Amino acid sequence: MAVRAEHDRAVLARLLGRDPVLHAYQLGDLDDFFWPYTSWFRRDDQVVLLYHGSDLPTLLAFAAPADTAALSVLLAQVAPVLPARLYAHLSPGLTDALAGSFRLTPGGRHHRMALTDPGRLGAVPAAGVVLGAADLPQVRELYARAYPGNWFDERMLQTGQYLGIRDGAALVAVAGVHVFSPAYQVAALGNVTTHPRWRGRGLGTSVVAALCARLRESVTHVTLNVKADNTAAVRLYERVGFTRVAAYDEWTLTALAAAAG
């Protein structure tokens, strides 16, 4: 089968749903909330996503080891129609498919983690109140102070899946989502941070535990991405029942013709 643009959400859901943890972010992008910002490419049963909703487009290409060769063929065929500059999240073994068309600048190894032992949530003192649109200024202020450079789409506050801990009126810890899709039964944590003056008191663990308990009321699979070298965050997530289920690498891609110019 030749590469094709795929516009049928039911087909994409079927293909991606064979491994909902590996493909949680892509499944979430099938929702109306993100769908208008997506372009999908398919060859046989392999799928890649180009997401246009960020400053630079982002290519998502994930495969189990047994499917790496097949997905590499799709990536090589898609490469000529990709933007001249973009981000990419790629499973190990896929970079060679793009190396003939792009200069790849590494952004680091990441873990995909999944909540596989939710029983641990009960051992953590959960805390947090639901944040909404009225809290946006404080959320932005906290991210600027505690998590500069994070990717935060303010529309995600509309999901009702952002929780915060306050000291008086001040917001000092927050945990939210990058993906929340009851339709496809997946969620992905994101934008988790604690004000520097309040770190080391377990607030991050408490607000994450509260959010996970809330998410499990609506979805089956709770996942997240975390930098492999962020040992403090990895330990936090392991404490509440997450395990590492896959690895991927982030890259910045620049077309070789553009790089030469």
C-alpha angles and dihedrals in degrees: 000000000000122000114274139177107254119213101165110102092193091057092047092047091052094050097042093040091068086080107019094173095053091044100035094122093049092047090052090053090062089072118101087247092070105012096095089060096054139093118188130201125193138187116178104314096337121103136187128186130213109199117201100183098095133068089267120028113254125217116210116197118162128168139169111242092259091057099045095100093049093048090048089060090053093048092051090052093047095047096087093059098046122107118270090248128026146134121256135199106199135177114236114281097031102095095085089065090063102032093089091059105030143040105235119212112192121237098182144270117291135191125227105214130189133198098249099153106043090165087081090066090075091061092059123078099240120210139166144103126232114264125211143176092295089061094055096104092053092044091053091046092052093049091049090053102036108021111025115180095024120142108247124168106196090208088073089073085073090069092071088230100113115099128188140189119217136202100207104309095338121100107226105166135023139178124187145154139265090192130030116165120157087173091064096026096238137118133176123201119228145157094041113165146140128212108262092241091056100046121119094039099095096252093129092053092047096050092044091051091050092049093048091052089050094048093050088064089067110024140040101214123052114185142161144185122233134172110259092229094052092096095168092057093044090053091048092054093044088052092061096044109278122136132191109257104166143002131225138171130230120222141176110225123205120182110246092233091053092045090052091051 
